[in-house]
Every structure is written in C-alpha cells, then in structure tokens.
Amino acid sequence: MKKLTTTLFFLIFATGIVTAAIPTLPVSEIKPGMKGVCKTVFSGTEIEEFDVEVVDILNNYAPKLNAIIVKLLGEKVEKTGVVSGMSGSPVYINGKLIGALAFSFGIFMKEPLAGITPIEYMLEVEDYEQKRELELTSVQYSSPVKLDELILQENTRVTDLFSKFAANLKYKQRNFDPLKPISIPLTFSGFHPSVIAKIRPMLENLGFTVIQGGTAGSLSQNDIQLEPGAAVSGVIISGDMSVSGTGTVTFRDGDKILAFGHPFFNYGPIKMPMANAKILTVLSSYMHSRKLAITGDIIGSIHQDRFPGILGIVGEEAPMFPVTIKYTSTLGENKSYHYKVAKDRSLQNLVPPIFFMTLLSSIETARFANGDYSIHLTGSIEMKDLPDVTFDNFYSASSFTSNPGGGTDIMASAFDITMALMPLMNNHFDYPDIEGIELNFKAIPGSKRLLIDNVWFDKTEVEPGDKLNLQIELKEYQGKSVFIDKIIRIPENISVPLLIITVGSSDYIDRWEKSTARGKYTPDNITGLITILNNQKKNNKLYIQVNSPERGSFVNGKELSNLPPTIMNILNEKKTSGKIKLLNKTTLEEFEHPMDYRIFGGKAIRLRVRDNKRF
C-alpha cells in the first residue's frame, strides 16, 4: 500500500496512471464531521455536485479494509437516496480526493447514508497491471458445470441452467450486509419485455439492478469526456441489442481511469469493452432508486476488475465476436439483427445465458407474436483453427400433448444453440477463439408435429441377414395418421440371441443412448466435443436402430460389440479407460427417415435371433 500524506504528493507507476501531482486525503486523516462534495450525473451528461458529511470510519469491514461512512446532503439526494449507478462517484474534502461512493445500507433508509472506498485502495488496482501477463498465464479457469452435465442435459429448465452458471460468478454483490456494494444498473437494450422478466430475478439476486433501456446512438469521446463524475459502462453485448453495466468514473489520468469503487464481477485481469454513457434520468423510489442509463460508443477496455474498483484504458480495443441473426418466413417476413459479444475468457460463465436471452428477444421481436409456428434453424459457430459447430434442425411445440403456439419453438431452438455454446466456452480442454456466429431462422406457419403411435413388424424372430418389414403409424396433433413402410436388414455378422429394434424421435433415442451408452458423449479433447455437438440427432427425423443388449465399447469413434470377457476385463482396468468407453448396449445399425415434422415418442421391441451358433 502506498504511503499517502495530507499534502500534494507524487505517485509514479510503471505504466503511468498517475504522472502529475494530485491532492488526496488518506482514510487515516479523515474525521467525523468533515464536509465534502460528491460528483455524479443525474441527467444527461452534466456532472453535478452535492454535499456529504463524514459520519465515521467503519474499520475492518473486510479484512484490513476500512470504509468511510458519509451522509448525503442536498435536495436531490434527500429525494433519491443512494442511487444504483452512483458506484464510483468521486468524493472530495477541501478539494482533495478521498475515494469513491461504493456502498449502501439497505432499503427504506430514513436518511441517505453511503460508504466510500478510500482512494488509496483504488490506486492499488494499478499495481496488478505490472503482473498482468503473469496472472493471465497462471490463472486456472475452472468449469463450474461438468461437461457431461451440459452434453447429457435432458429437458433442463432455462432458469435452472442460468442459476447454475450465475451461482459460479466470482462476485455476488449482496455478500456484505448491511453494508453492501451499490448495485450496478445492468441495462438490456433492444430486449423483448417478456425476456427481461425471465432474467430479472436471477440477476437481481446477484446484486444487479436490471433495467430495460435503449442505446444513445452515437456518443463520441468528444461528446463525453470520461472525467471524474461521468458515467461509464462495461459492455457485454453491443449492437442492435446491448447489455451493459453502468457506474461512475472516480479518477482519470491520460488514457487510464478508475471507476466503480467495487468490482463489476471481480474477474481480475480482463479485457471487457468499455463505453461512455448518458443518464436519461434517476428513477426515484423509496425502495431502490436507480439511474436510467443508455450506452454510447465503445471507447476502450476494462483492464482490471478488482475488489476496490475497475481500471479502464481509453482507446484500447477489447475482443468481441460478431453475431448475425436472420429471420425469414414463408409469409414473406425478412428481418436481421447484428451485434457483438465480449469474448474475454473471464466471461465464460456469463455470456452463454445472456446470449440465450438475446436469441429469444431477437426472434420474439422479429415474429411480433407467439402463435402457431414452427422453425427451421441453420447456422454455425465459427472458431479459429477448429471445425465449425453447425446447426440444422427443426422445432415446433415442446411436447405433443400441449397446445400449439406459445413460442416454444423459439425457446427450444435458442436453448439448443446455447447448449452448444456453453460446453465450448466451459470445457476443460481449451478455450476456443470464436470468430463469429451466424444463425438463420425460417418460420413456418402451423405446429407441424407427429407422434409415433404404433409400430408393426412382420416377424418376431429373425436370422442374421434377414429383411424386416416395419410399418410405423404417426399421428398429427388433432389430425390424421401418417403411415411409413420401412424395410431394414438385420446384420449378417451378429452372434447374439436377442435384438432390440428401437423406433423413435431424436428425444426418445437420445434418452435411450444417454442412459445406456453414456461413454459416446464423453469427449477426450475439444475436437471430440465439436464432433459430439455436430452429431446431435435432428428433431425432424425418424430414427430406427438395431441394438444389441450386450455390453460393448466405444473406441476411436466406433462402437464395438460382443467383446470376449477377457477383453472386457482389460478394458475395465483404470489405466486403459482414457480413450475407451464402456457401453451397456451397442448400436449395430441405424437408419434415418427425414420428415417435414417435429417427431415425438418412440417404441422399442425385442426380437429373438434364430440359428445363433453361440447357443
């Protein structure tokens, strides 16, 4: 910690955050009753001042950290109290900077009290810049949700999914009670109101204030100088839709700023896009006042996200990947959306669920209604030096028994895309360099779905090499039956007494395989993960499998069945379990029948095998 005095002093860092004399007042010199002023924006971009009075010093509110407790004075703050978005507002006593407004004391306070992060703590954030590269090379990014839980997920609710990831965010802003960080207004611009309603409880539980807002068009660096007291935003998504968290600049020298007075997410060394912002107004409330902010141009990068605040660098570019969404329909509607997503690795837990909400909003807004529709999705996730993850699937109602409509086709398609992005960003092999995502949604009027109702076979016993005739009856929702005749050939080289013929939808086959052949869904590297994602079964295909109930193995992407007991014992050894996965059943043959419907249900029938030489 730097030694501060009550007179002018010089702090010279390796990267030069402070290169000129600045007047400060350390927390050790601050006494109750001292008067000062705080700078912040209440409306537009104009920085205003209001008075503060020191109540006392709260010593050791966190290990070896002190906070300055002040009373806010003046007509505006007496009306609004502590406002979400004031985080980082600089406070001065006799012209000397003492720190940033950073903490509040709960709701329904009779007088506006706030906590200040001393400036000496915030200045220490710059020290971490000198060891940034060492930190980045040594930090271990852990995956909070096991990879197989993502790949093997089955009908997971979106809220549960988001909660799993949100629970692993490094910093929960409600940890300090009653002294807690002033919440950051997280503004969702361009989002459908119903989507914001879904996400609000989860994010507010983490200490954010979720606000539906807009964008400021173009607020150039010349329009808003990021001087102390100005609004500044950390950006997660920008473009036709945007997500950003807004606070206040505490200090600036050259191209570097300090802000917030507490963490955004406490991610440490990061590169998150940073933008200027405009405050439309303060929404006053007895419970929780908040700034209504709109984000302007991205003008820099947040470089450090630490307990005492954030460090931003104006003019530095933060990495983002582009997203293009195209919506067309057979009714002639054509719309497109373009935005960019922050791709710093520290955001691996946050980006996928917010991206899911972005997809939902895009398509719900494009459609203007959640009526009786189906969707054909195509597209890809492009990555540097890796194969693309591709999408080509069909979506209708989420079940056969529910009424059509309600946007379940949108929900299901957005969910599948997110369930591809999540393991890519949270696998334990490598963090891919995503270069872009392109998605095409084609809307088709009508809930096109079929239920597998009956399956008939012309034989109950077969021989190796036999032809087996199947007739499959599928029923439309509240409609007629559709019949499919299929001939399949029994494999000639089988040596098992029993076969299981499975006729089913993608969901039915997935449940069957993920319970009996889990090893097929456990990748050994990121390329294997991409292969699994690209081999996901399609909703508009009818699948017919010839399965052996005997145990087998999955080796180098191939299923092996009927292995001798001695070989199975060897495979069971722990030292050989790396590339070899044991299976409780083996698929001998698989047939696909594409259809223009979403298929539901399935049947499994056992057939005896005659003339088996083993018996």
TAQUI-V45996 format. One line per field, one symbol per residue. phi: phi as a letter, one per 40 degrees, with the letter a starting at -180 (. if undefined). Layout:
phi: ???
//
This chain:
phi: .ccbbcbcabbbbdcgcbbbcbcbbcccbcbdgcbabbbabcagbccbbacbbccabccfcbdfbbbccbbcbhccccccgcbchcdhdcbbbfgbcbibdabbbgbfccbcbabbcdccccccdcdcccbdcccccbcbccccbddcccccdafccccccccccccbccbbcbcbbccbdccccccbbgccdccccccddccccchcbcbcbbbcgbbccccbcccdhccabcbcbbhdbababbbbccabagcbbbaggaccbgcgcbbbdbbcabccabccaccacaccbbccccbabcbbbbdcibbbbcgccccabcbbbbbbaccgcbaabbabbcbccccccccdcccdcccdcdcccccgabccbbbbbbiabcbcgbcccbbaabbbdcacccccgggcccdccccccccccdcccbcccacccccibbbbbbcbdhccabbcbabbbcabbbbdgccbcbbbbbbccfaccbbbbbbbbcdcccbbcabbcbbacdcccccccccbbdccbbcbaccccccccccdcccbbcbbbbbbcccaabbfgbcbbfccdccccccccdcbcccbbcbcabccabbbbcacbccbgibbbcbcbcfcccb
//
